């Protein structure tokens, strides 16, 4: 069900796999979309929208993003914090600079972005923040500690923001995607945790670890994001973590 007034959302990581699918879904359902990514979008952005090429790990860039957003719209109905950086290395080999880069991109950007987005979300009267965390926040594996820690911290931040922003009618929830066929997933498959001599074998091995027996599609995550962002569908949800992983975390690892 759509409201008669056109709604506006902002999504970071708009040029990635989940980001593109989310941009397409919200635009197709009548929302104006503001997309942010440090990479070019690479194809025409939705006509009524705005694409901002910037790095959300840089506080000055974040300030500029929200200045441009405020010039574009007096309010935001939803913010989707989707951009993320993954560094796949053993803890003992991870440098301070790499750790800080992951935290700046995946966690600090959401903290600073929430502060900057707050007046625009409050102005809508029914705002929503959707933080894209990961199943690595609740069950992880070797050689991905910085990423897992950042995504776990994002769940705690989600709960804190939900409590503090509730008086201003802003809901804050998180989505935890599992194995979804994106460039980030494919890039992280050489960690040695799946076996297989080539990419196809590793993808097949990963699919077998889900209850559904397959890897997710970016469009499936986009629909779950839409559910959390759209106040007509999830109006009584805030401070929650929604796992969308094909059942992977439902199965005991010892089975």
C-alpha positions as a Markdown table, in Angstrom:
| # | Residue | x | y | z |
|---|---|---|---|---|
| 1 | Unk | 0.0 | 0.0 | 0.0 |
| 2 | Unk | 1.5 | 3.4 | -1.0 |
| 3 | Unk | 0.8 | 6.7 | 0.5 |
| 4 | Unk | -0.4 | 9.6 | -1.8 |
| 5 | Unk | 2.6 | 11.8 | -0.9 |
| 6 | Unk | 5.8 | 10.9 | -2.6 |
| 7 | Unk | 8.4 | 9.6 | -0.1 |
| 8 | Unk | 12.2 | 10.1 | -0.2 |
| 9 | Unk | 14.9 | 7.8 | 0.9 |
| 10 | Unk | 18.7 | 7.9 | 1.1 |
| 11 | Unk | 20.8 | 4.8 | 0.6 |
| 12 | Unk | 24.6 | 4.4 | 1.0 |
| 13 | Unk | 26.5 | 1.8 | -1.0 |
| 14 | Unk | 24.0 | 2.4 | -3.8 |
| 15 | Unk | 26.4 | 1.1 | -6.5 |
| 16 | Unk | 26.9 | -2.3 | -4.9 |
| 17 | Unk | 24.8 | -5.5 | -5.4 |
| 18 | Unk | 22.3 | -5.0 | -2.6 |
| 19 | Unk | 22.4 | -1.2 | -3.1 |
| 20 | Unk | 21.4 | -1.3 | -6.8 |
| 21 | Unk | 18.6 | -3.8 | -6.1 |
| 22 | Unk | 17.3 | -1.5 | -3.3 |
| 23 | Unk | 17.5 | 1.6 | -5.5 |
| 24 | Unk | 15.6 | -0.1 | -8.2 |
| 25 | Unk | 12.9 | -1.4 | -5.9 |
| 26 | Unk | 12.2 | 1.9 | -4.1 |
| 27 | Unk | 12.2 | 3.8 | -7.4 |
| 28 | Unk | 9.8 | 1.3 | -8.9 |
| 29 | Unk | 7.4 | 1.7 | -5.9 |
| 30 | Unk | 7.3 | 5.5 | -6.3 |
| 31 | Unk | 10.0 | 6.8 | -3.9 |
| 32 | Unk | 12.5 | 9.4 | -4.7 |
| 33 | Unk | 15.9 | 7.9 | -4.2 |
| 34 | Unk | 19.1 | 9.6 | -3.1 |
| 35 | Unk | 22.0 | 7.2 | -3.7 |
| 36 | Unk | 25.5 | 7.6 | -2.2 |
| 37 | Unk | 28.6 | 5.6 | -3.2 |
| 38 | Unk | 32.3 | 6.2 | -3.5 |
| 39 | Unk | 32.2 | 4.4 | -6.9 |
| 40 | Unk | 30.3 | 5.8 | -9.9 |
| 41 | Unk | 26.8 | 4.4 | -10.3 |
| 42 | Unk | 27.7 | 3.5 | -13.9 |
| 43 | Unk | 24.2 | 3.7 | -15.4 |
| 44 | Unk | 21.4 | 6.2 | -15.4 |
| 45 | Unk | 20.2 | 6.9 | -11.9 |
| 46 | Unk | 16.4 | 7.1 | -11.4 |
| 47 | Unk | 15.2 | 10.3 | -13.1 |
| 48 | Unk | 13.6 | 12.0 | -10.0 |
| 49 | Unk | 16.5 | 11.0 | -7.8 |
| 50 | Unk | 20.0 | 12.3 | -6.9 |
| 51 | Unk | 23.3 | 10.4 | -6.9 |
| 52 | Unk | 26.2 | 11.7 | -4.8 |
| 53 | Unk | 29.6 | 10.2 | -5.3 |
| 54 | Unk | 31.3 | 10.4 | -1.9 |
| 55 | Unk | 33.1 | 8.3 | 0.7 |
| 56 | Unk | 31.0 | 7.8 | 3.9 |
| 57 | Unk | 34.0 | 6.8 | 5.9 |
| 58 | Unk | 35.2 | 10.5 | 5.6 |
| 59 | Unk | 33.3 | 12.7 | 8.1 |
| 60 | Unk | 33.7 | 15.8 | 5.8 |
| 61 | Unk | 32.1 | 13.8 | 2.9 |
| 62 | Unk | 29.2 | 12.8 | 5.2 |
| 63 | Unk | 28.7 | 16.5 | 6.0 |
| 64 | Unk | 28.6 | 17.3 | 2.3 |
| 65 | Unk | 26.2 | 14.4 | 1.6 |
| 66 | Unk | 23.6 | 15.7 | 4.0 |
| 67 | Unk | 24.1 | 19.3 | 3.0 |
| 68 | Unk | 23.3 | 18.3 | -0.6 |
| 69 | Unk | 20.4 | 16.1 | 0.6 |
| 70 | Unk | 18.9 | 19.0 | 2.6 |
| 71 | Unk | 19.1 | 21.2 | -0.5 |
| 72 | Unk | 17.3 | 18.4 | -2.5 |
| 73 | Unk | 14.5 | 17.6 | 0.0 |
| 74 | Unk | 13.1 | 19.1 | 3.3 |
| 75 | Unk | 12.7 | 15.7 | 4.8 |
| 76 | Unk | 13.7 | 12.0 | 4.6 |
| 77 | Unk | 11.3 | 9.2 | 5.1 |
| 78 | Unk | 14.0 | 6.5 | 5.3 |
| 79 | Unk | 17.8 | 6.2 | 5.4 |
| 80 | Unk | 19.4 | 2.8 | 4.5 |
| 81 | Unk | 22.9 | 2.5 | 5.8 |
| 82 | Unk | 24.1 | -0.2 | 3.4 |
| 83 | Unk | 27.7 | 0.7 | 2.5 |
| 84 | Unk | 30.3 | -1.6 | 3.9 |
| 85 | Unk | 34.0 | -2.5 | 3.8 |
| 86 | Unk | 35.2 | -6.1 | 4.3 |
| 87 | Unk | 38.8 | -7.0 | 4.9 |
| 88 | Unk | 39.4 | -10.7 | 5.1 |
| 89 | Unk | 42.6 | -11.3 | 7.1 |
| 90 | Unk | 43.6 | -13.2 | 10.2 |
| 91 | Unk | 43.5 | -11.1 | 13.4 |
| 92 | Unk | 47.2 | -11.4 | 13.8 |
| 93 | Unk | 47.8 | -10.0 | 10.4 |
| 94 | Unk | 45.2 | -7.2 | 10.5 |
| 95 | Unk | 46.8 | -3.8 | 10.9 |
| 96 | Unk | 45.5 | -0.9 | 13.0 |
| 97 | Unk | 44.9 | 1.0 | 9.8 |
| 98 | Unk | 42.8 | -1.8 | 8.3 |
| 99 | Unk | 40.8 | -2.2 | 11.5 |
| 100 | Unk | 40.1 | 1.5 | 11.7 |
| 101 | Unk | 39.2 | 1.6 | 8.0 |
| 102 | Unk | 36.5 | -1.1 | 8.5 |
| 103 | Unk | 35.1 | 0.7 | 11.6 |
| 104 | Unk | 35.1 | 4.1 | 9.9 |
| 105 | Unk | 33.1 | 2.7 | 7.0 |
| 106 | Unk | 30.8 | 0.2 | 8.7 |
| 107 | Unk | 30.1 | 1.7 | 12.1 |
| 108 | Unk | 31.3 | 5.3 | 12.6 |
| 109 | Unk | 29.6 | 6.4 | 9.4 |
| 110 | Unk | 26.2 | 5.2 | 10.7 |
| 111 | Unk | 26.8 | 7.0 | 14.0 |
| 112 | Unk | 27.7 | 10.3 | 12.2 |
| 113 | Unk | 25.0 | 9.7 | 9.5 |
| 114 | Unk | 22.3 | 9.3 | 12.1 |
| 115 | Unk | 23.2 | 12.6 | 13.7 |
| 116 | Unk | 23.1 | 14.4 | 10.3 |
| 117 | Unk | 19.9 | 12.6 | 9.1 |
| 118 | Unk | 18.0 | 13.1 | 12.3 |
| 119 | Unk | 16.5 | 16.5 | 11.5 |
| 120 | Unk | 15.4 | 15.4 | 8.1 |
| 121 | Unk | 13.9 | 12.1 | 9.4 |
| 122 | Unk | 12.1 | 14.0 | 12.3 |
| 123 | Unk | 10.6 | 16.4 | 9.7 |
| 124 | Unk | 8.9 | 13.5 | 7.9 |
| 125 | Unk | 6.9 | 12.7 | 11.1 |
| 126 | Unk | 7.4 | 8.9 | 10.4 |
| 127 | Unk | 11.0 | 8.3 | 9.6 |
| 128 | Unk | 12.9 | 5.0 | 9.5 |
| 129 | Unk | 16.6 | 4.0 | 9.6 |
| 130 | Unk | 17.5 | 0.6 | 8.2 |
| 131 | Unk | 21.1 | -0.5 | 9.1 |
| 132 | Unk | 22.5 | -3.3 | 6.9 |
| 133 | Unk | 24.4 | -5.5 | 9.3 |
| 134 | Unk | 25.4 | -9.1 | 8.6 |
| 135 | Unk | 24.9 | -12.6 | 9.9 |
| 136 | Unk | 28.6 | -12.2 | 10.9 |
| 137 | Unk | 27.2 | -10.1 | 13.8 |
| 138 | Unk | 25.8 | -13.2 | 15.4 |
| 139 | Unk | 27.8 | -16.2 | 14.0 |
| 140 | Unk | 31.1 | -15.7 | 12.2 |
| 141 | Unk | 34.1 | -17.5 | 10.9 |
| 142 | Unk | 37.9 | -17.2 | 10.7 |
| 143 | Unk | 39.8 | -14.3 | 9.1 |
| 144 | Unk | 37.0 | -11.7 | 9.1 |
| 145 | Unk | 37.2 | -10.4 | 12.7 |
| 146 | Unk | 37.2 | -6.6 | 11.9 |
| 147 | Unk | 34.1 | -7.0 | 9.7 |
| 148 | Unk | 32.3 | -9.2 | 12.3 |
| 149 | Unk | 33.1 | -6.8 | 15.1 |
| 150 | Unk | 31.8 | -3.8 | 13.1 |
| 151 | Unk | 28.6 | -5.5 | 12.2 |
| 152 | Unk | 28.1 | -6.6 | 15.8 |
| 153 | Unk | 28.6 | -3.1 | 17.0 |
| 154 | Unk | 26.0 | -2.0 | 14.4 |
| 155 | Unk | 23.4 | -4.1 | 16.2 |
| 156 | Unk | 24.1 | -2.4 | 19.5 |
| 157 | Unk | 24.0 | 1.0 | 17.9 |
| 158 | Unk | 20.7 | 0.1 | 16.2 |
| 159 | Unk | 19.1 | -0.6 | 19.6 |
| 160 | Unk | 20.6 | 2.6 | 21.1 |
| 161 | Unk | 19.3 | 4.8 | 18.3 |
| 162 | Unk | 15.9 | 3.1 | 18.4 |
| 163 | Unk | 15.5 | 4.2 | 22.0 |
| 164 | Unk | 16.8 | 7.7 | 21.6 |
| 165 | Unk | 15.0 | 8.5 | 18.4 |
| 166 | Unk | 11.6 | 7.0 | 19.3 |
| 167 | Unk | 10.2 | 10.3 | 20.8 |
| 168 | Unk | 10.8 | 11.8 | 17.3 |
| 169 | Unk | 8.8 | 9.0 | 15.6 |
| 170 | Unk | 11.9 | 7.5 | 14.0 |
| 171 | Unk | 12.1 | 3.8 | 13.9 |
| 172 | Unk | 15.6 | 2.1 | 13.7 |
| 173 | Unk | 16.0 | -1.5 | 12.7 |
| 174 | Unk | 18.7 | -3.7 | 11.3 |
| 175 | Unk | 18.8 | -6.4 | 8.6 |
| 176 | Unk | 21.3 | -9.2 | 8.7 |
| 177 | Unk | 21.9 | -10.7 | 5.2 |
| 178 | Unk | 23.5 | -14.1 | 4.9 |
| 179 | Unk | 25.1 | -15.4 | 1.8 |
| 180 | Unk | 23.9 | -13.1 | -1.0 |
| 181 | Unk | 25.3 | -13.2 | -4.5 |
| 182 | Unk | 27.1 | -9.8 | -4.6 |
| 183 | Unk | 30.6 | -8.6 | -5.7 |
| 184 | Unk | 31.6 | -8.4 | -2.0 |
| 185 | Unk | 30.6 | -12.0 | -1.4 |
| 186 | Unk | 32.5 | -13.3 | -4.4 |
| 187 | Unk | 35.6 | -11.3 | -3.4 |
| 188 | Unk | 35.6 | -12.9 | 0.0 |
| 189 | Unk | 35.3 | -16.5 | -1.1 |
| 190 | Unk | 39.1 | -17.0 | -1.1 |
| 191 | Unk | 39.3 | -17.1 | 2.7 |
| 192 | Unk | 39.7 | -20.9 | 2.5 |
| 193 | Unk | 36.6 | -21.6 | 4.7 |
| 194 | Unk | 34.5 | -23.3 | 1.9 |
| 195 | Unk | 36.9 | -25.5 | 0.0 |
| 196 | Unk | 36.7 | -25.9 | -3.8 |
| 197 | Unk | 39.3 | -25.2 | -6.4 |
| 198 | Unk | 37.3 | -22.5 | -8.2 |
| 199 | Unk | 34.6 | -19.9 | -7.7 |
| 200 | Unk | 31.8 | -22.1 | -9.0 |
| 201 | Unk | 32.7 | -24.9 | -6.5 |
| 202 | Unk | 32.9 | -22.4 | -3.6 |
| 203 | Unk | 29.5 | -20.9 | -4.5 |
| 204 | Unk | 28.0 | -24.4 | -4.6 |
| 205 | Unk | 29.6 | -25.3 | -1.3 |
| 206 | Unk | 28.3 | -22.1 | 0.3 |
| 207 | Unk | 24.8 | -22.8 | -1.1 |
| 208 | Unk | 24.7 | -26.2 | 0.5 |
| 209 | Unk | 25.3 | -24.6 | 3.9 |
| 210 | Unk | 21.9 | -22.8 | 3.9 |
| 211 | Unk | 18.7 | -24.6 | 4.8 |
| 212 | Unk | 17.2 | -23.4 | 1.5 |
| 213 | Unk | 20.1 | -24.9 | -0.4 |
| 214 | Unk | 20.9 | -21.8 | -2.4 |
| 215 | Unk | 22.5 | -18.3 | -2.2 |
| 216 | Unk | 20.2 | -15.3 | -1.8 |
| 217 | Unk | 19.6 | -12.7 | -4.5 |
| 218 | Unk | 20.1 | -9.0 | -3.9 |
| 219 | Unk | 16.5 | -8.4 | -4.8 |
| 220 | Unk | 15.4 | -10.5 | -1.8 |
| 221 | Unk | 17.4 | -8.4 | 0.6 |
| 222 | Unk | 16.0 | -5.3 | -1.0 |
| 223 | Unk | 12.4 | -6.4 | -0.3 |
| 224 | Unk | 13.3 | -7.0 | 3.4 |
| 225 | Unk | 14.9 | -3.6 | 3.5 |
| 226 | Unk | 11.7 | -2.1 | 2.0 |
| 227 | Unk | 9.6 | -3.9 | 4.7 |
| 228 | Unk | 11.6 | -2.3 | 7.5 |
| 229 | Unk | 11.7 | 1.1 | 5.8 |
| 230 | Unk | 8.0 | 1.4 | 5.0 |
| 231 | Unk | 6.1 | 2.5 | 8.0 |
| 232 | Unk | 2.8 | 1.0 | 6.7 |
| 233 | Unk | 4.4 | -2.5 | 6.9 |
| 234 | Unk | 6.6 | -2.4 | 10.0 |
| 235 | Unk | 5.1 | 0.4 | 12.1 |
| 236 | Unk | 5.4 | -1.5 | 15.4 |
| 237 | Unk | 9.0 | -2.7 | 14.8 |
| 238 | Unk | 12.0 | -0.8 | 16.2 |
| 239 | Unk | 15.4 | -1.8 | 17.7 |
| 240 | Unk | 15.1 | -5.2 | 16.0 |
| 241 | Unk | 17.5 | -7.4 | 14.0 |
| 242 | Unk | 16.0 | -9.2 | 11.1 |
| 243 | Unk | 18.0 | -12.2 | 9.8 |
| 244 | Unk | 17.6 | -13.0 | 6.1 |
| 245 | Unk | 20.0 | -15.9 | 5.4 |
| 246 | Unk | 18.2 | -18.8 | 3.9 |
| 247 | Unk | 18.1 | -20.4 | 7.3 |
| 248 | Unk | 21.9 | -20.7 | 7.6 |
| 249 | Unk | 22.0 | -19.6 | 11.3 |
| 250 | Unk | 19.1 | -21.8 | 12.2 |
| 251 | Unk | 21.2 | -25.0 | 11.7 |
| 252 | Unk | 23.7 | -26.3 | 14.3 |
| 253 | Unk | 27.2 | -26.2 | 12.9 |
| 254 | Unk | 27.8 | -29.6 | 14.5 |
| 255 | Unk | 24.9 | -31.3 | 12.5 |
